[in-house]
Amino acid sequence: MLLRARVVLPISAPPLLGGAVRVEANRVTGVGRASELPPGPDEEVVDLGDVALLPGLINAHCHLDYSTLRNAIKPPAGFTEWVQRLNSIKRQLSNEDILEAIRRGYAEAQRFGTTTICSMAAFPDLVPQLPPAPLRTWWFYEMIDIRHRIASEDVVSGALSFFENRQDGLTQFGLNPHAPYTASLLLYRLARACAQQNGMPLTTHVSESLEESEMFEKGSGPLYQFLEGLERPMHDCGHDTPFGWLWRNGAIGKGWLLAHLNDLKASDFSLLETLSPEQFPHVVHCPGSHAYFKHPPFPFTKLAGLGLNLCVGTDSLASTDSLSLLGELRKLHAKEPSLSAEDLLHTVTLAPARALGKTGELGCITPGALADLIAIPCSGPAEQAAAECVAHSGAVSWMMVDGQVSTFEPF
């Protein structure tokens, strides 16, 4: 199949006015100007018209199973209040509610250009009941041993049994020790060993809120009191920042996808400055969720200056208003106006592809890449195509996932 578009945005190379992309099976096999890529004998030619053709977007952090909770929780006074309200709502959800939420989440993400999604699995036992995924999906098995009533080893054993015979063409798996306040150091270390043995990515929430920092640094605050009331062992509190505690104790390390890092301290930056690029974790920022909680300004420029790989995710509809990654990029740009449109698109293409170990396969249009592509209306010069894409607030006009043209479900 030969695809033609007003502009092709490879992301990993300059834009091409009057561009074309050849797809064979589920891979890109050619990229260039239409004049340089004539159709082969009997090859199907699809002229997409006045659009920018670019790689599908990658959502590096999402919770699909909360996709029916938009506006369900008013912006809270603090993070702990939100956690308590979310837990209360989760207890009322039926299996059918959760499966419907995942379906709606997929549909919304797809309409706004996401072709790959990293979703935390708070209800992993329901994943096998889902129909084939419409998007390339990494399900990150949520791991919690907050009360130590389930041995950490048993949590890992449960995750491994869950992964058996669950692979399909578009679905892969990773591990998600939930957060330092809900997962023990032992669980983190076991998850890390398990992931290394099985070649799976790792993610966690860390330094998400001021209340999390207060709990770990000072051994006090609303989150400390809430978890102490749940009989969580609190011996790890009062020593270090959440990020510092996990890193210095070998719980997290290079290659992890660290969601949020909203409240990094001077000591955290000092620690990061001691690392070589080969030791860096990846960082996932969620601008909409960040604004919902009224967190302090996110240190995007400072982290980028250190050389960390910065990705963007949506988080869940329990703390943001949309699963549109382009909408997230516009929110990020409002806070970081020095970022170019190309910089912004990097955070939802090349950066998360690198974090997932898929450089050259996802997040770019280049020979050998997987054929995950989207089209967005574009009428200006090629040099402005990236900016037109970021500014686009509607649904994408066309999508291909794994070499197959997608149809859109209502959400």
C-alpha positions as CSV (number, residue, x, y, z in Angstrom):
1,M,0.0,0.0,0.0
2,L,1.3,3.5,-0.9
3,L,0.0,6.4,1.2
4,R,0.2,9.9,0.0
5,A,-0.2,13.1,2.0
6,R,0.3,16.8,1.7
7,V,3.0,16.5,4.4
8,V,4.8,13.5,5.8
9,L,6.1,14.1,9.3
10,P,8.6,11.3,10.0
11,I,9.5,12.9,13.4
12,S,13.0,11.4,13.2
13,A,13.7,13.4,10.0
14,P,12.6,16.7,8.4
15,P,9.0,17.0,7.1
16,L,8.3,16.1,3.4
17,L,6.0,18.2,1.4
18,G,4.1,16.0,-1.1
19,G,5.2,12.9,0.8
20,A,4.5,9.2,0.5
21,V,4.9,6.2,2.7
22,R,4.9,2.6,1.6
23,V,3.5,0.0,3.9
24,E,3.9,-3.8,3.4
25,A,2.2,-6.1,5.9
26,N,2.7,-4.2,9.3
27,R,5.9,-2.4,8.5
28,V,6.9,0.8,6.8
29,T,9.2,-0.1,3.9
30,G,9.6,3.3,2.2
31,V,9.4,7.0,2.9
32,G,10.1,9.9,0.6
33,R,8.5,12.5,-1.7
34,A,5.7,11.1,-3.8
35,S,7.7,11.8,-7.0
36,E,10.4,9.5,-5.6
37,L,8.1,6.6,-4.6
38,P,6.0,5.6,-7.7
39,P,3.5,2.8,-7.1
40,G,4.4,-0.7,-8.0
41,P,2.4,-2.9,-10.3
42,D,-1.1,-3.4,-8.9
43,E,-0.1,-1.6,-5.6
44,E,-3.0,0.1,-3.8
45,V,-2.5,3.9,-3.7
46,V,-4.4,5.9,-1.0
47,D,-4.3,9.7,-1.3
48,L,-5.1,11.1,2.1
49,G,-5.3,14.6,0.8
50,D,-4.5,17.8,2.8
51,V,-3.2,16.1,5.9
52,A,0.0,15.6,7.8
53,L,0.8,11.9,8.0
54,L,2.8,11.2,11.2
55,P,3.5,8.3,13.5
56,G,0.8,7.3,15.9
57,L,1.1,8.9,19.4
58,I,2.3,7.0,22.4
59,N,0.6,7.6,25.8
60,A,3.3,6.7,28.3
61,H,1.0,6.7,31.4
62,C,-2.8,6.1,31.6
63,H,-5.4,4.3,33.6
64,L,-7.9,3.0,31.1
65,D,-10.0,1.3,33.9
66,Y,-10.9,4.8,35.3
67,S,-12.3,6.1,32.0
68,T,-15.9,6.5,33.3
69,L,-14.8,8.8,36.2
70,R,-14.5,12.1,34.3
71,N,-15.7,14.9,36.7
72,A,-16.5,12.2,39.3
73,I,-14.2,13.7,41.9
74,K,-14.1,17.5,42.4
75,P,-10.6,18.9,42.6
76,P,-9.6,18.0,46.2
77,A,-8.0,20.0,49.0
78,G,-5.2,17.5,48.9
79,F,-3.9,14.3,47.3
80,T,-4.9,12.0,50.2
81,E,-8.5,13.2,50.0
82,W,-8.5,12.3,46.3
83,V,-7.1,8.8,47.0
84,Q,-9.8,8.2,49.6
85,R,-12.5,9.3,47.3
86,L,-11.2,7.2,44.4
87,N,-11.0,4.1,46.7
88,S,-14.6,4.6,47.7
89,I,-15.7,4.8,44.1
90,K,-13.7,1.8,43.1
91,R,-15.4,-0.3,45.7
92,Q,-18.7,0.4,44.0
93,L,-17.7,-0.6,40.5
94,S,-18.8,-3.8,39.0
95,N,-16.7,-5.9,36.6
96,E,-19.0,-4.7,33.8
97,D,-18.4,-1.0,34.8
98,I,-14.7,-1.5,34.6
99,L,-14.8,-3.3,31.2
100,E,-17.0,-0.5,29.9
101,A,-14.5,2.1,31.2
102,I,-11.7,0.4,29.3
103,R,-13.7,0.2,26.1
104,R,-14.5,3.9,26.4
105,G,-11.0,4.8,27.2
106,Y,-9.7,3.0,24.2
107,A,-12.2,4.7,22.0
108,E,-11.4,8.2,23.2
109,A,-7.7,7.7,23.1
110,Q,-7.9,6.3,19.5
111,R,-10.0,9.2,18.2
112,F,-7.4,11.7,19.3
113,G,-4.5,9.9,17.7
114,T,-3.1,7.5,20.2
115,T,-1.9,4.2,18.7
116,T,0.1,2.9,21.6
117,I,-0.9,3.2,25.3
118,C,0.7,2.3,28.6
119,S,-2.1,1.5,31.0
120,M,-1.9,0.6,34.6
121,A,-3.9,-2.5,35.4
122,A,-5.6,-2.0,38.7
123,F,-8.0,-4.9,37.9
124,P,-5.7,-7.3,36.0
125,D,-8.0,-10.3,36.4
126,L,-10.5,-8.6,34.0
127,V,-7.9,-8.1,31.2
128,P,-8.5,-11.6,29.7
129,Q,-12.2,-10.7,29.3
130,L,-11.4,-7.9,27.0
131,P,-11.8,-8.2,23.2
132,P,-8.6,-7.9,21.1
133,A,-7.0,-4.5,21.8
134,P,-7.7,-1.8,19.2
135,L,-4.4,-0.1,20.0
136,R,-0.9,-1.3,20.8
137,T,-1.1,-1.8,24.6
138,W,1.3,-2.3,27.4
139,W,-0.7,-3.5,30.5
140,F,1.4,-2.7,33.6
141,Y,0.3,-5.1,36.3
142,E,-0.4,-3.1,39.5
143,M,1.5,-4.5,42.5
144,I,0.6,-3.5,46.1
145,D,1.6,-5.0,49.4
146,I,0.6,-2.1,51.6
147,R,-0.5,-4.1,54.6
148,H,1.9,-7.1,54.1
149,R,-1.1,-9.4,54.5
150,I,-0.1,-10.8,51.1
151,A,3.5,-11.7,51.0
152,S,5.5,-9.7,48.4
153,E,6.7,-13.0,46.8
154,D,3.0,-14.0,46.3
155,V,2.3,-10.7,44.6
156,V,5.0,-11.4,42.1
157,S,4.0,-15.0,41.7
158,G,0.4,-13.8,40.9
159,A,1.8,-11.4,38.3
160,L,3.8,-14.1,36.6
161,S,0.8,-16.5,36.4
162,F,-1.2,-13.7,35.0
163,F,1.3,-13.1,32.1
164,E,1.3,-16.8,31.0
165,N,-0.4,-17.2,27.6
166,R,-1.7,-13.6,27.6
167,Q,0.5,-12.2,24.7
168,D,-1.1,-11.3,21.4
169,G,-0.1,-9.2,18.5
170,L,-0.9,-5.8,20.0
171,T,-0.8,-6.6,23.8
172,Q,2.3,-6.7,25.9
173,F,2.9,-6.5,29.7
174,G,5.0,-4.8,32.3
175,L,5.1,-4.4,36.0
176,N,3.9,-1.5,38.2
177,P,4.9,-1.6,41.8
178,H,2.3,1.1,42.5
179,A,4.1,3.7,44.6
180,P,6.5,3.9,47.5
181,Y,3.6,4.4,49.9
182,T,1.8,1.3,48.7
183,A,4.6,-1.1,47.8
184,S,7.5,-2.2,50.0
185,L,11.2,-2.1,49.0
186,L,11.1,-5.9,48.8
187,L,8.2,-5.8,46.3
188,Y,10.1,-3.3,44.2
189,R,13.2,-5.4,44.2
190,L,11.3,-8.6,43.4
191,A,9.5,-6.8,40.6
192,R,12.8,-5.5,39.2
193,A,14.4,-8.9,39.2
194,C,11.2,-10.5,37.6
195,A,11.1,-7.8,34.9
196,Q,14.8,-8.2,34.1
197,Q,14.4,-12.0,33.8
198,N,11.4,-11.7,31.5
199,G,12.3,-8.7,29.5
200,M,9.4,-6.5,30.7
201,P,9.3,-2.7,31.3
202,L,8.8,-1.3,34.7
203,T,6.9,1.8,35.9
204,T,5.9,3.4,39.2
205,H,4.3,6.5,40.6
206,V,6.8,8.5,42.6
207,S,7.1,12.0,44.1
208,E,3.6,12.7,42.9
209,S,2.5,15.0,45.7
210,L,3.5,17.3,48.5
211,E,1.8,14.9,50.9
212,E,3.8,11.9,49.7
213,S,7.0,14.0,50.3
214,E,5.9,15.0,53.7
215,M,5.2,11.4,54.6
216,F,8.7,10.2,53.6
217,E,10.8,13.2,54.6
218,K,9.1,14.1,57.9
219,G,7.0,11.1,58.9
220,S,3.9,13.2,59.1
221,G,1.0,14.6,57.2
222,P,-2.4,13.5,55.9
223,L,-1.1,10.6,53.7
224,Y,1.1,9.4,56.6
225,Q,-1.9,9.4,59.0
226,F,-4.2,7.7,56.5
227,L,-1.8,4.9,55.8
228,E,-0.8,4.4,59.4
229,G,-4.5,4.0,60.1
230,L,-4.5,1.1,57.6
231,E,-1.8,-0.5,59.6
232,R,0.9,0.1,57.0
233,P,4.4,-0.3,58.5
234,M,5.8,3.2,58.7
235,H,9.4,2.5,59.4
236,D,10.5,3.8,56.0
237,C,9.2,7.3,56.8
238,G,11.2,10.3,58.1
239,H,14.4,9.5,56.3
240,D,14.5,10.7,52.7
241,T,12.5,12.0,49.7
242,P,10.3,9.4,48.0
243,F,12.5,9.3,44.9
244,G,15.7,9.3,47.0
245,W,14.4,6.5,49.2
246,L,13.6,4.2,46.3
247,W,16.8,5.0,44.3
248,R,19.3,4.8,47.2
249,N,17.8,1.5,48.3
250,G,18.1,-0.1,44.9
251,A,14.3,-0.3,44.4
252,I,14.3,1.6,41.1
253,G,17.0,2.3,38.6
254,K,17.9,2.8,35.0
255,G,15.2,2.3,32.4
256,W,12.3,2.7,34.8
257,L,9.4,4.8,33.6
258,L,8.9,7.2,36.5
259,A,5.4,8.8,36.5
260,H,5.0,12.3,37.8
261,L,8.1,13.5,39.8
262,N,6.1,16.5,40.6
263,D,7.8,17.3,43.9
264,L,11.5,16.8,43.5
265,K,13.8,18.3,46.1
266,A,17.3,19.8,45.8
267,S,18.7,16.5,47.1
268,D,16.9,14.6,44.3
269,F,18.5,16.8,41.6
270,S,21.9,16.4,43.3
271,L,21.4,12.6,43.0
272,L,20.4,12.8,39.4
273,E,23.5,14.9,38.6
274,T,25.7,12.1,39.8
275,L,24.2,9.7,37.3
276,S,25.6,9.0,33.8
277,P,23.1,9.0,30.9
278,E,23.3,5.2,30.9
279,Q,21.9,5.1,34.4
280,F,19.0,7.5,33.8
281,P,15.4,6.5,34.3
282,H,12.7,7.8,32.0
283,V,10.2,10.5,33.2
284,V,6.5,10.7,32.4
285,H,4.8,14.1,32.9
286,C,1.0,14.3,32.9
287,P,0.2,18.1,32.5
288,G,-3.6,17.8,32.9
289,S,-3.4,15.8,36.1
290,H,-0.6,18.1,37.3
291,A,-2.9,21.1,36.9
292,Y,-5.9,19.3,38.5
293,F,-4.0,18.8,41.7
294,K,-2.4,22.3,41.6
295,H,1.1,20.9,42.1
296,P,4.1,23.2,42.1
297,P,5.5,24.0,38.6
298,F,6.9,20.9,37.0
299,P,10.7,21.1,36.5
300,F,10.6,20.2,32.8
301,T,13.4,22.4,31.7
302,K,15.7,21.4,34.6
303,L,15.1,17.7,33.9
304,A,15.6,18.1,30.2
305,G,18.8,20.0,30.9
306,L,20.2,17.0,32.8
307,G,19.5,14.9,29.7
308,L,16.6,12.8,31.0
309,N,14.2,11.3,28.5
310,L,10.9,13.1,29.1
311,C,7.6,11.6,27.9
312,V,4.0,12.9,28.3
313,G,1.0,10.9,29.4
314,T,-2.6,11.7,30.2
315,D,-3.0,9.9,33.5
316,S,-6.6,8.9,34.2
317,L,-10.0,10.6,33.6
318,A,-10.3,10.6,37.4
319,S,-7.8,13.5,37.4
320,T,-7.9,15.1,34.0
321,D,-10.6,16.0,31.4
322,S,-9.5,14.2,28.3
323,L,-7.4,11.4,26.9
324,S,-6.1,13.6,24.1
325,L,-2.3,13.6,24.0
326,L,-2.4,16.7,21.8
327,G,-4.5,18.4,24.4
328,E,-1.8,17.4,27.0
329,L,0.9,19.0,24.7
330,R,-1.0,22.2,24.5
331,K,-1.2,22.3,28.3
332,L,2.5,21.6,28.5
333,H,3.2,24.4,26.0
334,A,1.2,26.9,28.1
335,K,3.6,26.2,31.0
336,E,6.7,25.8,28.8
337,P,6.3,28.3,25.9
338,S,9.9,27.9,24.8
339,L,9.2,24.4,23.6
340,S,8.8,24.1,19.9
341,A,6.0,22.0,18.3
342,E,8.7,19.5,17.3
343,D,9.9,19.3,21.0
344,L,6.4,18.7,22.1
345,L,5.7,15.9,19.6
346,H,9.0,14.3,20.6
347,T,7.5,13.6,24.1
348,V,4.7,11.5,22.6
349,T,6.6,9.7,19.8
350,L,10.4,9.2,20.0
351,A,10.7,9.7,23.8
352,P,8.2,7.0,24.8
353,A,9.3,4.7,22.1
354,R,12.8,4.9,23.6
355,A,11.4,4.3,27.1
356,L,9.6,1.1,25.9
357,G,12.8,-0.1,24.1
358,K,11.2,0.4,20.7
359,T,13.4,3.0,19.1
360,G,13.2,2.7,15.3
361,E,9.9,0.7,15.6
362,L,7.5,3.1,17.2
363,G,7.2,6.9,17.2
364,C,8.8,7.5,13.8
365,I,8.2,6.9,10.1
366,T,11.2,5.2,8.8
367,P,11.9,1.9,6.9
368,G,11.5,-1.0,9.3
369,A,9.1,0.9,11.7
370,L,5.8,-0.6,12.6
371,A,3.0,0.8,10.5
372,D,1.2,2.8,13.3
373,L,0.2,6.1,11.5
374,I,-2.3,8.9,11.9
375,A,-3.4,11.7,9.7
376,I,-4.3,15.3,10.9
377,P,-5.7,18.1,8.7
378,C,-2.9,20.3,7.4
379,S,-3.1,23.2,5.0
380,G,0.1,25.2,5.6
381,P,3.7,24.8,4.6
382,A,5.7,21.8,5.6
383,E,7.6,23.7,8.2
384,Q,4.4,24.6,10.1
385,A,2.9,21.0,10.0
386,A,4.1,20.1,13.5
387,A,2.5,23.2,14.9
388,E,-0.8,22.5,13.0
389,C,-0.8,19.0,14.5
390,V,-0.3,20.2,18.0
391,A,-3.0,22.8,17.6
392,H,-5.5,20.3,16.3
393,S,-8.3,19.8,18.9
394,G,-10.6,17.5,17.0
395,A,-10.4,13.8,16.1
396,V,-7.7,12.6,13.7
397,S,-9.0,12.0,10.2
398,W,-7.4,8.6,9.6
399,M,-5.5,6.0,11.5
400,M,-3.5,2.8,10.9
401,V,-2.4,0.4,13.6
402,D,-0.1,-2.5,12.8
403,G,-0.7,-2.0,9.1
404,Q,-4.5,-2.1,9.4
405,V,-6.7,0.9,8.8
406,S,-8.7,1.6,12.0
407,T,-12.4,2.4,12.4
408,F,-13.5,4.6,15.3
409,E,-15.9,3.6,18.0
410,P,-18.1,6.2,19.8
411,F,-17.2,7.0,23.4
